[in-house]
Amino acid sequence: MTLLVAMTHRAGDLTLDVQFEAGPGVTALFGRSGAGKTTIVNAVAGLLRPDHAEISLNGTVFNSARTCLAPHKRRVGYVFQDARLFPHLTVAQNLDYATRFGAKPKVRDNIIEMLDIAGLLARRPASLSGGERQRVALGRALLAAPELLLMDEPLAALDGPRKAEILPYLERLKSEAAVPILYVSHAVDEVARLADHMVLLLGGQIVRQGPLFDVMADPAAIPLLGVREAGAVLRGTVVKHGADGLSTLQLAAGPVQLLGVLAPVGAEIRLRVLAQDVLLSLERPTGLSAQNILPVTVTSIRTGDGPGAAIALNAEGDALLSRVTARAVSSMGLHQGQQLFAILKATSVAQSAISAQPG
């Protein structure tokens, strides 16, 4: 299924003018507060009528010059930042409310198992943790048998531990539910773990869109992502776990050894590598404590008004990003097409930056 969105809308000081499509998997709308992310999902849900819009899902027209389909006819599930459960109903009753719109008993059982909420069914929302409430809200949205799932900052109200608790369920949902997801967030770590495609928004305009792995490693995206958050997302396979706590992962450019890998041998993983943690060398270094050395090719160099520079790298087909000083660019004579070696310390990649991808 494919969601097609082309809309313009004026809301206060914001003039929104966007055009994109969201196919299977997770499409992330990323941007700072006020960029227009929630306005877009509300328009898709039918909660807001844009000034001008052409919105359709798999051929069904939601909005056009002549049409504005009512929200209840759009077959769209919506998970908000706050769970919005019915406080006077139990978890089971909240879920059953949604089943009136389409889900069969077997589907209900599968969703309860997938989200691990069987033990919560007799409880009321007030007795649940934030993460538990969001899992129930997600289950309720899925039980309405949606053809598209909208998620507007679903983890923003959760603290670190609760956020870590629910992310694996979202990864499993992506793998098993087979429902395209439009995911709104301004948290780079969430997007890096969940998204397949990424739409970067600034002031109501799309400044970059495409596959997640390409957008995250684009030096032009650094101003939006933030200097400390910018970095590439790589794919790899867990090869082995060492007795010393180091695990070997096979990337396209070669093996790397990292700490804190919990996924089993053979698992496919995503690895987020921050640009500030990637060092560059003109020759293969020796005598270093860092053991992860990958051959790379410079694809582009972006300098700004400050002392920093972003170097886009090709690591045997994987896009990698390094942030160095402009002085280093000059002294090393860095240029497009140059062969270099990227160095990554095993301790520089946080455990939270390594995630197994459900099969």
C-alpha positions as a Python dict, from the first residue, in 0.01 Angstrom:
ca = {
    (1, 'M'): (0, 0, 0),
    (2, 'T'): (117, 352, -76),
    (3, 'L'): (11, 679, 81),
    (4, 'L'): (39, 980, -151),
    (5, 'V'): (40, 1326, 6),
    (6, 'A'): (54, 1663, -170),
    (7, 'M'): (-78, 1952, 37),
    (8, 'T'): (-49, 2319, 116),
    (9, 'H'): (-190, 2472, 429),
    (10, 'R'): (-155, 2796, 621),
    (11, 'A'): (-167, 2769, 1002),
    (12, 'G'): (-66, 3081, 1188),
    (13, 'D'): (289, 3173, 1089),
    (14, 'L'): (348, 2833, 925),
    (15, 'T'): (296, 2781, 554),
    (16, 'L'): (304, 2409, 484),
    (17, 'D'): (386, 2296, 131),
    (18, 'V'): (480, 1927, 104),
    (19, 'Q'): (469, 1638, -139),
    (20, 'F'): (582, 1283, -56),
    (21, 'E'): (478, 920, -63),
    (22, 'A'): (493, 659, 209),
    (23, 'G'): (513, 297, 102),
    (24, 'P'): (543, -27, 298),
    (25, 'G'): (733, -14, 626),
    (26, 'V'): (789, 295, 840),
    (27, 'T'): (812, 645, 693),
    (28, 'A'): (938, 895, 950),
    (29, 'L'): (842, 1261, 946),
    (30, 'F'): (1131, 1428, 1126),
    (31, 'G'): (1176, 1789, 1221),
    (32, 'R'): (1181, 2037, 1503),
    (33, 'S'): (867, 2147, 1686),
    (34, 'G'): (656, 2362, 1459),
    (35, 'A'): (787, 2209, 1136),
    (36, 'G'): (440, 2085, 1038),
    (37, 'K'): (464, 1715, 1125),
    (38, 'T'): (144, 1690, 1329),
    (39, 'T'): (-44, 1906, 1080),
    (40, 'I'): (38, 1651, 809),
    (41, 'V'): (-76, 1345, 1006),
    (42, 'N'): (-393, 1523, 1119),
    (43, 'A'): (-470, 1598, 754),
    (44, 'V'): (-412, 1234, 661),
    (45, 'A'): (-639, 1124, 947),
    (46, 'G'): (-912, 1364, 839),
    (47, 'L'): (-892, 1567, 1160),
    (48, 'L'): (-786, 1876, 965),
    (49, 'R'): (-897, 1992, 623),
    (50, 'P'): (-600, 2147, 438),
    (51, 'D'): (-637, 2454, 221),
    (52, 'H'): (-537, 2245, -81),
    (53, 'A'): (-460, 1872, -82),
    (54, 'E'): (-439, 1557, -287),
    (55, 'I'): (-418, 1268, -39),
    (56, 'S'): (-485, 906, -123),
    (57, 'L'): (-413, 561, 16),
    (58, 'N'): (-377, 275, -229),
    (59, 'G'): (-614, 442, -473),
    (60, 'T'): (-874, 553, -217),
    (61, 'V'): (-899, 933, -232),
    (62, 'F'): (-897, 1100, 110),
    (63, 'N'): (-868, 1461, -7),
    (64, 'S'): (-896, 1632, -344),
    (65, 'A'): (-1043, 1950, -488),
    (66, 'R'): (-1387, 1789, -462),
    (67, 'T'): (-1346, 1531, -185),
    (68, 'C'): (-1282, 1527, 188),
    (69, 'L'): (-1349, 1176, 314),
    (70, 'A'): (-1482, 1160, 669),
    (71, 'P'): (-1230, 1038, 930),
    (72, 'H'): (-1428, 723, 1019),
    (73, 'K'): (-1422, 613, 654),
    (74, 'R'): (-1044, 636, 612),
    (75, 'R'): (-943, 303, 773),
    (76, 'V'): (-660, 480, 954),
    (77, 'G'): (-532, 398, 1302),
    (78, 'Y'): (-394, 685, 1513),
    (79, 'V'): (-163, 654, 1814),
    (80, 'F'): (-113, 986, 1992),
    (81, 'Q'): (161, 1109, 2225),
    (82, 'D'): (-79, 1046, 2515),
    (83, 'A'): (-252, 708, 2499),
    (84, 'R'): (-609, 847, 2520),
    (85, 'L'): (-752, 525, 2661),
    (86, 'F'): (-1102, 525, 2806),
    (87, 'P'): (-1028, 561, 3179),
    (88, 'H'): (-1354, 394, 3295),
    (89, 'L'): (-1288, 78, 3091),
    (90, 'T'): (-1046, -205, 3154),
    (91, 'V'): (-770, -281, 2906),
    (92, 'A'): (-979, -566, 2764),
    (93, 'Q'): (-1278, -335, 2720),
    (94, 'N'): (-1063, -70, 2553),
    (95, 'L'): (-944, -332, 2306),
    (96, 'D'): (-1294, -472, 2252),
    (97, 'Y'): (-1420, -125, 2165),
    (98, 'A'): (-1189, -128, 1862),
    (99, 'T'): (-1281, -481, 1751),
    (100, 'R'): (-1627, -355, 1659),
    (101, 'F'): (-1463, -199, 1353),
    (102, 'G'): (-1316, -512, 1199),
    (103, 'A'): (-1067, -736, 1383),
    (104, 'K'): (-1153, -1103, 1429),
    (105, 'P'): (-1096, -1291, 1759),
    (106, 'K'): (-784, -1466, 1630),
    (107, 'V'): (-637, -1132, 1521),
    (108, 'R'): (-714, -994, 1868),
    (109, 'D'): (-525, -1281, 2029),
    (110, 'N'): (-227, -1233, 1797),
    (111, 'I'): (-206, -860, 1873),
    (112, 'I'): (-231, -921, 2248),
    (113, 'E'): (54, -1172, 2220),
    (114, 'M'): (267, -948, 1997),
    (115, 'L'): (240, -654, 2238),
    (116, 'D'): (263, -873, 2552),
    (117, 'I'): (-45, -722, 2716),
    (118, 'A'): (-230, -1040, 2820),
    (119, 'G'): (-139, -974, 3183),
    (120, 'L'): (-290, -625, 3167),
    (121, 'L'): (-639, -710, 3039),
    (122, 'A'): (-820, -681, 3374),
    (123, 'R'): (-654, -355, 3475),
    (124, 'R'): (-765, 4, 3417),
    (125, 'P'): (-549, 268, 3247),
    (126, 'A'): (-477, 456, 3571),
    (127, 'S'): (-285, 154, 3706),
    (128, 'L'): (-61, 117, 3399),
    (129, 'S'): (285, 260, 3338),
    (130, 'G'): (337, 499, 3048),
    (131, 'G'): (489, 226, 2835),
    (132, 'E'): (205, -13, 2913),
    (133, 'R'): (-56, 248, 2822),
    (134, 'Q'): (111, 309, 2487),
    (135, 'R'): (122, -64, 2412),
    (136, 'V'): (-251, -88, 2484),
    (137, 'A'): (-318, 221, 2269),
    (138, 'L'): (-120, 60, 1989),
    (139, 'G'): (-318, -262, 2024),
    (140, 'R'): (-646, -72, 2013),
    (141, 'A'): (-538, 108, 1696),
    (142, 'L'): (-441, -220, 1529),
    (143, 'L'): (-766, -393, 1628),
    (144, 'A'): (-958, -141, 1421),
    (145, 'A'): (-803, -320, 1119),
    (146, 'P'): (-643, -5, 973),
    (147, 'E'): (-486, 12, 630),
    (148, 'L'): (-246, 279, 758),
    (149, 'L'): (-111, 351, 1107),
    (150, 'L'): (-31, 707, 1214),
    (151, 'M'): (197, 751, 1516),
    (152, 'D'): (246, 1106, 1643),
    (153, 'E'): (538, 1125, 1888),
    (154, 'P'): (422, 803, 2062),
    (155, 'L'): (729, 787, 2289),
    (156, 'A'): (776, 1157, 2361),
    (157, 'A'): (604, 1144, 2701),
    (158, 'L'): (803, 841, 2821),
    (159, 'D'): (1124, 846, 3022),
    (160, 'G'): (1435, 659, 2907),
    (161, 'P'): (1357, 318, 3063),
    (162, 'R'): (993, 318, 2945),
    (163, 'K'): (1105, 423, 2598),
    (164, 'A'): (1359, 139, 2587),
    (165, 'E'): (1082, -95, 2700),
    (166, 'I'): (845, -17, 2413),
    (167, 'L'): (1090, 19, 2120),
    (168, 'P'): (1129, -360, 2071),
    (169, 'Y'): (750, -389, 2042),
    (170, 'L'): (747, -122, 1771),
    (171, 'E'): (1022, -308, 1587),
    (172, 'R'): (819, -627, 1606),
    (173, 'L'): (507, -441, 1493),
    (174, 'K'): (692, -317, 1187),
    (175, 'S'): (793, -673, 1102),
    (176, 'E'): (466, -856, 1174),
    (177, 'A'): (171, -620, 1132),
    (178, 'A'): (219, -554, 757),
    (179, 'V'): (60, -210, 795),
    (180, 'P'): (240, 95, 654),
    (181, 'I'): (328, 339, 931),
    (182, 'L'): (366, 716, 918),
    (183, 'Y'): (578, 794, 1224),
    (184, 'V'): (625, 1147, 1361),
    (185, 'S'): (928, 1215, 1580),
    (186, 'H'): (1202, 1463, 1662),
    (187, 'A'): (1414, 1191, 1830),
    (188, 'V'): (1695, 1072, 1605),
    (189, 'D'): (1750, 748, 1798),
    (190, 'E'): (1388, 636, 1746),
    (191, 'V'): (1396, 711, 1376),
    (192, 'A'): (1731, 535, 1330),
    (193, 'R'): (1592, 215, 1482),
    (194, 'L'): (1248, 210, 1321),
    (195, 'A'): (1233, 396, 992),
    (196, 'D'): (1275, 269, 637),
    (197, 'H'): (1223, 608, 475),
    (198, 'M'): (1272, 955, 615),
    (199, 'V'): (1119, 1293, 535),
    (200, 'L'): (1306, 1592, 683),
    (201, 'L'): (1090, 1899, 748),
    (202, 'L'): (1190, 2256, 823),
    (203, 'G'): (943, 2541, 847),
    (204, 'G'): (672, 2354, 658),
    (205, 'Q'): (898, 2252, 369),
    (206, 'I'): (1063, 1919, 285),
    (207, 'V'): (1438, 1968, 270),
    (208, 'R'): (1535, 1603, 215),
    (209, 'Q'): (1357, 1271, 172),
    (210, 'G'): (1455, 920, 75),
    (211, 'P'): (1571, 588, 222),
    (212, 'L'): (1674, 623, 586),
    (213, 'F'): (2029, 500, 526),
    (214, 'D'): (2087, 768, 261),
    (215, 'V'): (1926, 1059, 445),
    (216, 'M'): (2098, 992, 778),
    (217, 'A'): (2441, 986, 612),
    (218, 'D'): (2385, 1303, 408),
    (219, 'P'): (2605, 1590, 532),
    (220, 'A'): (2330, 1832, 430),
    (221, 'A'): (2104, 1678, 696),
    (222, 'I'): (2337, 1766, 985),
    (223, 'P'): (2183, 2110, 1058),
    (224, 'L'): (1843, 1943, 1109),
    (225, 'L'): (1963, 1631, 1290),
    (226, 'G'): (2202, 1823, 1512),
    (227, 'V'): (2582, 1807, 1519),
    (228, 'R'): (2592, 1565, 1812),
    (229, 'E'): (2317, 1341, 1673),
    (230, 'A'): (2432, 1324, 1311),
    (231, 'G'): (2562, 991, 1191),
    (232, 'A'): (2503, 696, 963),
    (233, 'V'): (2295, 383, 1012),
    (234, 'L'): (2460, 63, 892),
    (235, 'R'): (2331, -290, 846),
    (236, 'G'): (2521, -596, 954),
    (237, 'T'): (2509, -952, 1082),
    (238, 'V'): (2622, -1086, 1419),
    (239, 'V'): (2906, -1332, 1351),
    (240, 'K'): (3017, -1432, 1701),
    (241, 'H'): (3028, -1331, 2066),
    (242, 'G'): (3365, -1330, 2241),
    (243, 'A'): (3431, -1435, 2599),
    (244, 'D'): (3575, -1088, 2664),
    (245, 'G'): (3241, -917, 2590),
    (246, 'L'): (3330, -809, 2237),
    (247, 'S'): (3104, -923, 1956),
    (248, 'T'): (3200, -942, 1588),
    (249, 'L'): (2961, -792, 1334),
    (250, 'Q'): (3000, -830, 960),
    (251, 'L'): (2937, -507, 770),
    (252, 'A'): (2963, -454, 395),
    (253, 'A'): (3308, -299, 437),
    (254, 'G'): (3436, -569, 673),
    (255, 'P'): (3410, -697, 1030),
    (256, 'V'): (3388, -472, 1335),
    (257, 'Q'): (3405, -556, 1703),
    (258, 'L'): (3168, -387, 1946),
    (259, 'L'): (3053, -408, 2306),
    (260, 'G'): (2699, -461, 2427),
    (261, 'V'): (2559, -664, 2137),
    (262, 'L'): (2268, -866, 2277),
    (263, 'A'): (2139, -1011, 1950),
    (264, 'P'): (2216, -1379, 1884),
    (265, 'V'): (2464, -1504, 1626),
    (266, 'G'): (2313, -1479, 1278),
    (267, 'A'): (2082, -1191, 1367),
    (268, 'E'): (2050, -895, 1133),
    (269, 'I'): (2120, -568, 1312),
    (270, 'R'): (2113, -194, 1265),
    (271, 'L'): (2409, 0, 1390),
    (272, 'R'): (2403, 376, 1439),
    (273, 'V'): (2749, 531, 1416),
    (274, 'L'): (2780, 897, 1514),
    (275, 'A'): (2982, 1115, 1277),
    (276, 'Q'): (3186, 1256, 1565),
    (277, 'D'): (3308, 903, 1650),
    (278, 'V'): (3452, 824, 1306),
    (279, 'L'): (3822, 910, 1270),
    (280, 'L'): (3998, 925, 933),
    (281, 'S'): (4347, 824, 826),
    (282, 'L'): (4532, 859, 496),
    (283, 'E'): (4698, 520, 549),
    (284, 'R'): (4597, 204, 731),
    (285, 'P'): (4708, 280, 1087),
    (286, 'T'): (4905, 42, 1305),
    (287, 'G'): (4971, 34, 1677),
    (288, 'L'): (4626, 171, 1770),
    (289, 'S'): (4403, 52, 2052),
    (290, 'A'): (4108, 91, 1814),
    (291, 'Q'): (4070, -230, 1614),
    (292, 'N'): (3787, -133, 1379),
    (293, 'I'): (3947, -2, 1060),
    (294, 'L'): (3740, 13, 741),
    (295, 'P'): (3847, 115, 387),
    (296, 'V'): (3634, 404, 262),
    (297, 'T'): (3610, 648, -28),
    (298, 'V'): (3525, 1017, 8),
    (299, 'T'): (3201, 1093, -177),
    (300, 'S'): (3154, 1456, -69),
    (301, 'I'): (3284, 1722, 169),
    (302, 'R'): (3060, 1984, 327),
    (303, 'T'): (3203, 2281, 512),
    (304, 'G'): (3012, 2559, 682),
    (305, 'D'): (3081, 2888, 853),
    (306, 'G'): (3221, 2717, 1163),
    (307, 'P'): (3537, 2513, 1221),
    (308, 'G'): (3376, 2177, 1141),
    (309, 'A'): (3339, 1979, 820),
    (310, 'A'): (3126, 1676, 733),
    (311, 'I'): (3279, 1403, 518),
    (312, 'A'): (3045, 1163, 338),
    (313, 'L'): (3206, 824, 283),
    (314, 'N'): (3135, 510, 85),
    (315, 'A'): (3221, 194, 279),
    (316, 'E'): (3178, -79, 17),
    (317, 'G'): (2825, 38, -61),
    (318, 'D'): (2733, 153, 289),
    (319, 'A'): (2708, 526, 350),
    (320, 'L'): (2919, 649, 643),
    (321, 'L'): (2965, 997, 785),
    (322, 'S'): (3260, 1159, 962),
    (323, 'R'): (3284, 1499, 1126),
    (324, 'V'): (3630, 1656, 1138),
    (325, 'T'): (3769, 2009, 1152),
    (326, 'A'): (3809, 2223, 844),
    (327, 'R'): (4176, 2241, 935),
    (328, 'A'): (4199, 1860, 911),
    (329, 'V'): (4040, 1872, 565),
    (330, 'S'): (4310, 2115, 455),
    (331, 'S'): (4608, 1948, 621),
    (332, 'M'): (4510, 1601, 497),
    (333, 'G'): (4428, 1729, 149),
    (334, 'L'): (4089, 1558, 156),
    (335, 'H'): (3899, 1552, -173),
    (336, 'Q'): (3619, 1367, -347),
    (337, 'G'): (3715, 1019, -465),
    (338, 'Q'): (4005, 986, -221),
    (339, 'Q'): (4074, 647, -60),
    (340, 'L'): (4094, 662, 320),
    (341, 'F'): (4058, 446, 629),
    (342, 'A'): (3780, 505, 882),
    (343, 'I'): (3853, 418, 1244),
    (344, 'L'): (3585, 335, 1497),
    (345, 'K'): (3648, 261, 1865),
    (346, 'A'): (3458, -38, 2002),
    (347, 'T'): (3353, 166, 2305),
    (348, 'S'): (3217, 458, 2104),
    (349, 'V'): (2895, 283, 1999),
    (350, 'A'): (2634, 274, 2274),
    (351, 'Q'): (2434, -41, 2337),
    (352, 'S'): (2116, 151, 2257),
    (353, 'A'): (2258, 225, 1909),
    (354, 'I'): (2266, -146, 1819),
    (355, 'S'): (1929, -307, 1750),
    (356, 'A'): (1829, -646, 1616),
    (357, 'Q'): (1589, -640, 1323),
    (358, 'P'): (1302, -892, 1359),
    (359, 'G'): (1294, -1147, 1083),
}
